[in-house]
Amino acid sequence: MASNSRPSNDGGETSGIKKIIIGICAMQRKANSKPMKAIMAKIMEYYSDWLEFVIFPEDVILNEPVENWPLCDCLISFYATDFPLHKAIQYEKLRRPYVINDLNRQYDLLDRRKVFHNLARAGIDHPRHCVLIRDAEGRVEGELKEFNDHIEVNGGQFHKPFVEKPISAEDHSIYIYYPSSVGGGSQHLFRKINDRSSRYSPVSTVRKEGSYLYEEFIPADGTDIKVYAVGPYYAHAEARKAPGLDGKVERDADGKEVRYPVILSAKEKMIARRVVLAFGQTVCGFDLLRANGRSYVCDVNGFSFVKTSTKYYEDTAKILGNTILRRLASSMSIPWHIPYQDDDPPLVSTPSGKIMELRCVIAVIRHGDRTPKQKMKVIVNDERFFRLFRKYDGMKKKEIKMKRPNQLMEVLELIREILHEQQDLRDNLLHHLAEVDDDSDESRQVEHDLEKCEENVKTWDQMRCVLEMWGGKRFSQSEYRINVNFQILSLKYDFF
C-alpha cells in the first residue's frame, strides 16, 4: 500500500529548506528510460537545493486508488500503452499539482481527427485530408468511391500516391498507395521491427474494415523531420530516412537509428511554438515534412524525448527546472531568484516594428587606415608590349615595375594606339559582314571575328579609362604602378 504522505528527504526539507516535489507518473518503462533518467539527473545537478523527484510505482498507478498515490507539487505525467490516463486526471483534480503536460488534452493526441482539427484551429499547415468512419457492424459514415488511380472520400478526391492512416493514433499500420504508372501496390508502415519499418505489398485497393483518415501524400525527398519541443521557445530537430522509402532502417555502429541534425527555419520554430500551445503540451514531439518551400505537420506525438543528445538533456533540464521554480517557488516561500536562462527568447525590435529572434551576431572587421587596393589584370600578346618589356630589362629580371610618370604615360599612349586599331578593325568587319551572305561559312567566320574584336575593344577601352582617370600631372600625385610579367600585363593602382 503506497503512503499518502508527502515523500521527501526529511519530510520534503533539507537543512530547514523546503523543496518542491516533482512527481513522475508514467509507466515504468518510460519513467526509467535513459532519456528520462538523464534529464532527471541534470535537473538534480542544477537544482538539488530546491527540487527533488518521486517516481510513482507502476503497481500503485495501475492498482491503487488515486487517494493512495504519492503527493507532489508538480506532476509530469503522460500517456503510453496501458497507462490509465483517466486516473491521472482524477489525481490532478484531487491534489491540484502544477501539471507540465495538460492531461485532458492528451486524449486529443490519441485521435488523428482531433490532431488535425487542432492543427487547423492553430493555423498550422498540415496535409489535406478526409475521414471515413465505420462502426463495429461495418456501417459507413460517409462515402468512399475507389478508382484505379484515385479515390473519392466524402466528395474529396485523392490521387495516388496518398496515405491511409487509422483514426487511432495508437495504431501504426499506415499504408501508402502508389499509382499504376509506377507499378501500383502499396507500402505498409509499422513500428520498427529489427531493421525494418515498412514492407511493400502488391495490393492496390484500400482497406474495407475500420475507420481511416485519408491524407494527401507530401513528397519530402525521402526524409522526415522529428521535432522535439520543450516549452514554446525551444525545439530540437533531427532528420531520418522516411520509413516509406524502402523500409530498411539505417543504424549506426551502436545499433541506433541514424539521425541527422536539422536547423529549423524561423517559420518552423513558430510552428513548434504553436504546437506546444495548441495542444497544451510543454514537452512534446511532432513530425514535420518539407516540400515545395513549405513545412507541414503530419503527426503530433505528445511527450517525446531525444534519444541521445547530452546538449538536449541539459537544455531540457534547465527549461523544466526554471519553469517549475518560476511557477511554484514564490507561492511555496522558497528562496530562489529568477535567473536569465537559455530558454528565454532573445527578442529584438526591428525598424519595421516586428519582433524577431536574435540568433547570433557576425562581424567582419578590417583595419580602416588604408584604402583598399584596386587591381586590373590583362593578358596581352602584342609585340609592342614585349618591346616595352625588353626596354626596361624585363628579360633579365622576369618582371618590371613602372612607377614613374613618363613610364605610365608611355603605357597609356600604347594602349590608345591599340584601342584605335581595334576600333578600325571593328568598323571594317561590320562593313564586310553587310556584304557577305547571311548563311555562308564566311559570314559565320566574320561574326566570330567581330565578337572577338568587340571584347578586345571593351578591354582596351577599360584600360585607357583607368589610366586616363589618373593621367597627366596626377600620375605624380598617386601611388600608381604597373607590374609586367612575361606575357601578362597587370595594372595595379593604389591611390588616396
TAJOWO-V110659 format. One record per backbone hydrogen bond with DSSP energy under -1.0 kcal/mol. CO is the residue of the C=O (numbers start at 1). NH is the residue of the N-H. If there is no record, write none. Layout:
co=CO nh=NH
co=CO nh=NH
This chain:
co=12 nh=19
co=14 nh=17
co=17 nh=14
co=20 nh=52
co=21 nh=73
co=21 nh=74
co=22 nh=54
co=23 nh=76
co=24 nh=56
co=27 nh=30
co=27 nh=31
co=28 nh=32
co=30 nh=33
co=33 nh=37
co=34 nh=38
co=35 nh=39
co=36 nh=40
co=37 nh=41
co=38 nh=42
co=39 nh=43
co=40 nh=44
co=41 nh=45
co=42 nh=46
co=43 nh=47
co=44 nh=48
co=47 nh=50
co=47 nh=51
co=50 nh=20
co=52 nh=22
co=54 nh=24
co=57 nh=61
co=58 nh=62
co=59 nh=63
co=60 nh=64
co=65 nh=68
co=66 nh=69
co=73 nh=98
co=74 nh=23
co=75 nh=100
co=76 nh=25
co=80 nh=83
co=83 nh=85
co=84 nh=88
co=85 nh=89
co=86 nh=90
co=87 nh=91
co=88 nh=92
co=89 nh=93
co=90 nh=94
co=91 nh=95
co=92 nh=96
co=98 nh=75
co=104 nh=107
co=107 nh=110
co=108 nh=111
co=110 nh=169
co=111 nh=115
co=112 nh=116
co=113 nh=117
co=114 nh=118
co=115 nh=119
co=116 nh=120
co=117 nh=121
co=118 nh=122
co=119 nh=124
co=120 nh=123
co=125 nh=297
co=128 nh=216
co=130 nh=214
co=132 nh=212
co=133 nh=141
co=135 nh=138
co=139 nh=135
co=141 nh=133
co=143 nh=154
co=145 nh=152
co=149 nh=160
co=150 nh=147
co=151 nh=158
co=152 nh=145
co=153 nh=156
co=156 nh=153
co=158 nh=151
co=162 nh=177
co=163 nh=215
co=164 nh=175
co=165 nh=213
co=167 nh=112
co=168 nh=171
co=172 nh=174
co=174 nh=189
co=175 nh=164
co=176 nh=187
co=177 nh=162
co=179 nh=182
co=179 nh=184
co=180 nh=183
co=185 nh=178
co=186 nh=201
co=187 nh=176
co=188 nh=199
co=193 nh=196
co=195 nh=249
co=196 nh=193
co=197 nh=190
co=199 nh=188
co=201 nh=186
co=211 nh=167
co=212 nh=132
co=213 nh=165
co=214 nh=130
co=215 nh=163
co=220 nh=223
co=222 nh=242
co=224 nh=240
co=225 nh=288
co=226 nh=238
co=227 nh=286
co=228 nh=236
co=229 nh=284
co=234 nh=230
co=236 nh=228
co=237 nh=262
co=238 nh=226
co=239 nh=260
co=240 nh=224
co=242 nh=245
co=247 nh=197
co=250 nh=258
co=252 nh=255
co=256 nh=252
co=260 nh=239
co=265 nh=269
co=266 nh=270
co=267 nh=271
co=268 nh=272
co=269 nh=273
co=270 nh=274
co=271 nh=275
co=272 nh=276
co=273 nh=277
co=274 nh=278
co=275 nh=279
co=276 nh=281
co=280 nh=102
co=282 nh=231
co=284 nh=229
co=285 nh=301
co=286 nh=227
co=287 nh=298
co=288 nh=225
co=289 nh=296
co=291 nh=294
co=294 nh=291
co=296 nh=289
co=299 nh=287
co=302 nh=285
co=309 nh=313
co=310 nh=314
co=311 nh=315
co=312 nh=316
co=313 nh=317
co=314 nh=318
co=315 nh=319
co=316 nh=320
co=317 nh=321
co=318 nh=322
co=319 nh=323
co=320 nh=324
co=321 nh=325
co=322 nh=326
co=323 nh=327
co=324 nh=328
co=325 nh=329
co=328 nh=332
co=329 nh=334
co=330 nh=333
co=334 nh=336
co=341 nh=344
co=345 nh=347
co=346 nh=358
co=348 nh=356
co=350 nh=353
co=354 nh=350
co=356 nh=348
co=374 nh=493
co=376 nh=491
co=378 nh=489
co=382 nh=385
co=382 nh=386
co=383 nh=387
co=384 nh=388
co=385 nh=389
co=386 nh=390
co=387 nh=391
co=388 nh=392
co=389 nh=394
co=390 nh=393
co=393 nh=397
co=394 nh=398
co=400 nh=484
co=402 nh=482
co=404 nh=408
co=405 nh=409
co=406 nh=410
co=407 nh=411
co=408 nh=412
co=409 nh=413
co=410 nh=414
co=411 nh=415
co=412 nh=416
co=413 nh=417
co=414 nh=418
co=415 nh=419
co=416 nh=420
co=417 nh=421
co=418 nh=422
co=419 nh=423
co=420 nh=424
co=421 nh=425
co=422 nh=426
co=423 nh=427
co=424 nh=428
co=425 nh=429
co=426 nh=430
co=427 nh=431
co=428 nh=432
co=429 nh=433
co=430 nh=434
co=432 nh=435
co=432 nh=436
co=440 nh=444
co=441 nh=445
co=442 nh=446
co=443 nh=447
co=444 nh=448
co=445 nh=449
co=446 nh=450
co=447 nh=451
co=448 nh=452
co=449 nh=453
co=450 nh=454
co=451 nh=455
co=452 nh=456
co=453 nh=457
co=454 nh=458
co=455 nh=459
co=456 nh=460
co=457 nh=461
co=458 nh=462
co=459 nh=463
co=460 nh=464
co=461 nh=465
co=462 nh=466
co=463 nh=467
co=464 nh=468
co=465 nh=469
co=468 nh=471
co=471 nh=474
co=472 nh=475
co=473 nh=476
co=474 nh=477
co=475 nh=478
co=478 nh=480
co=479 nh=494
co=481 nh=492
co=482 nh=402
co=483 nh=490
co=484 nh=400
co=485 nh=488
co=488 nh=485
co=489 nh=378
co=490 nh=483
co=491 nh=376
co=492 nh=481
co=493 nh=374
